[in-house]
Amino acid sequence: MGDGAEVDLPPPVEVFGGTGMSELALFVYGQLTATGRLRERIQPYILSQAAARVRGSLYWHRSGRFPVLFPGGNEWVRGTLLKLEVHDDLMSFLMREETTFGYDARWLPVEVDGTCSFALIYCWPWPSSTTGAKIESGVFEAHVGIAPKVS
């Protein structure tokens, strides 16, 4: 990513459910990471995981309870690329939990060990006025248990 390398997009059938899809690539950076409070809800569906990063910036939500990701730019957000077994319960949970809080699901490039692939990422589509302090490190897990400064 960022080095001009071309990446082929997968056909839409691999991106959206209801088409016999059996696996989902999901980049997680907040409450779904290994130390996040929601991880136990997706744990049974994890087939594999790898440290990964995406271009973007990470902020606390103005509530101070969870992080939000703005995609793009020159900074990196670090997280985990999960390969998940698609199941109705999993997909219902992800849609309910992530979209209820205002996230937007996007299919974006993710880098693992210098190799780029695409994954579903829940991004923040709202203006920066809906956020709190920036997580300068780009790593939410480094701040778990630390009270954020909410602006």
C-alpha positions in Angstrom: 0.0 0.0 0.0 1.2 3.5 -0.7 4.0 2.3 -2.9 2.0 2.4 -6.1 1.4 -1.4 -6.3 -1.8 -2.3 -8.0 -4.3 -4.5 -6.2 -7.1 -6.4 -7.9 -10.5 -6.0 -6.2 -12.4 -9.2 -5.5 -15.7 -9.7 -7.3 -18.6 -8.3 -5.2 -19.9 -11.8 -4.5 -16.9 -12.2 -2.1 -17.7 -9.0 -0.3 -21.4 -9.2 0.5 -23.4 -12.0 2.2 -26.3 -13.9 0.9 -24.3 -15.4 -1.9 -22.8 -18.6 -0.4 -19.8 -16.8 1.0 -18.2 -19.0 3.7 -15.3 -16.8 4.9 -14.9 -13.1 5.6 -11.7 -11.0 6.0 -12.3 -8.4 8.7 -9.8 -5.9 10.0 -10.4 -5.1 13.7 -8.8 -2.3 15.6 -10.9 -1.7 18.7 -13.4 -3.6 20.9 -13.1 -6.7 18.6 -9.3 -7.0 19.1 -7.9 -9.7 21.4 -8.1 -7.3 24.4 -11.4 -5.8 23.4 -14.6 -6.3 25.4 -16.5 -7.7 22.4 -13.9 -10.3 21.3 -15.6 -13.2 23.0 -18.6 -12.7 20.7 -16.6 -13.4 17.6 -14.0 -15.8 19.0 -15.9 -19.0 17.9 -15.8 -17.9 14.2 -12.1 -17.0 13.9 -10.3 -19.2 11.5 -7.0 -17.3 11.5 -5.5 -13.9 12.5 -2.5 -11.8 11.6 -1.1 -8.4 12.7 -2.1 -5.9 10.1 -2.3 -2.2 9.4 -4.4 0.2 7.3 -4.0 3.8 6.2 -6.0 6.0 8.4 -6.2 7.8 11.7 -7.6 6.6 15.0 -9.6 8.7 17.5 -11.6 8.1 20.6 -15.4 8.4 20.1 -16.6 11.5 22.0 -18.1 9.1 24.6 -14.6 7.8 25.4 -15.9 4.2 25.2 -14.5 3.0 21.8 -12.2 4.0 19.0 -13.2 5.3 15.5 -11.2 5.0 12.4 -11.0 7.6 9.6 -9.6 5.8 6.5 -7.0 7.2 4.2 -4.1 9.6 4.6 -0.5 9.0 5.4 -0.8 7.5 8.9 -1.2 3.9 9.9 -3.8 2.3 12.2 -2.6 -1.1 13.5 -4.9 -4.0 14.3 -5.6 -7.5 13.4 -6.8 -9.1 10.1 -9.2 -11.9 11.0 -10.4 -14.6 8.7 -13.8 -15.5 10.0 -16.2 -18.3 9.2 -19.4 -16.7 8.0 -22.4 -17.6 10.1 -25.8 -15.9 10.5 -25.2 -15.3 14.2 -21.8 -13.6 13.5 -23.1 -11.4 10.7 -26.1 -10.4 12.7 -23.9 -9.5 15.7 -21.5 -7.4 13.5 -24.3 -5.5 11.8 -26.1 -4.9 15.0 -23.1 -3.9 17.1 -21.2 -1.9 14.6 -23.9 -0.1 12.6 -25.9 0.7 15.7 -23.0 2.9 16.9 -22.8 4.6 13.5 -20.0 2.8 11.8 -19.9 2.4 8.0 -18.7 -0.9 6.6 -16.2 -0.5 3.8 -14.1 -2.8 1.7 -10.5 -1.4 2.0 -6.9 -2.4 1.5 -5.1 -3.9 4.5 -1.4 -4.7 4.7 0.0 -7.8 6.4 3.8 -8.4 6.3 4.1 -6.0 3.3 1.4 -7.8 1.3 -1.9 -5.9 0.5 -5.3 -7.5 0.4 -8.8 -6.3 1.0 -11.0 -6.7 4.1 -14.2 -5.4 5.6 -13.4 -2.5 7.9 -15.9 -0.6 10.1 -15.0 3.1 9.6 -16.3 6.3 11.1 -18.3 8.3 8.4 -19.1 11.3 10.6 -17.3 14.6 11.0 -14.4 14.9 13.4 -16.6 16.9 15.7 -18.1 13.6 16.8 -14.8 12.4 18.1 -12.6 12.8 21.2 -8.9 12.8 21.4 -6.7 11.3 18.7 -5.0 8.0 19.5 -1.6 9.2 18.2 0.0 5.7 18.2 -2.7 4.3 15.9 -2.9 1.3 18.3 -6.1 1.1 20.4 -4.8 -2.0 22.3 -2.0 0.2 23.7 -4.6 2.4 25.4 -7.0 -0.2 26.8 -7.7 0.6 30.4 -6.4 4.2 30.0 -9.1 6.8 30.4 -9.1 8.9 27.2 -9.0 12.7 27.1 -12.4 13.7 25.7 -12.5 17.0 24.0 
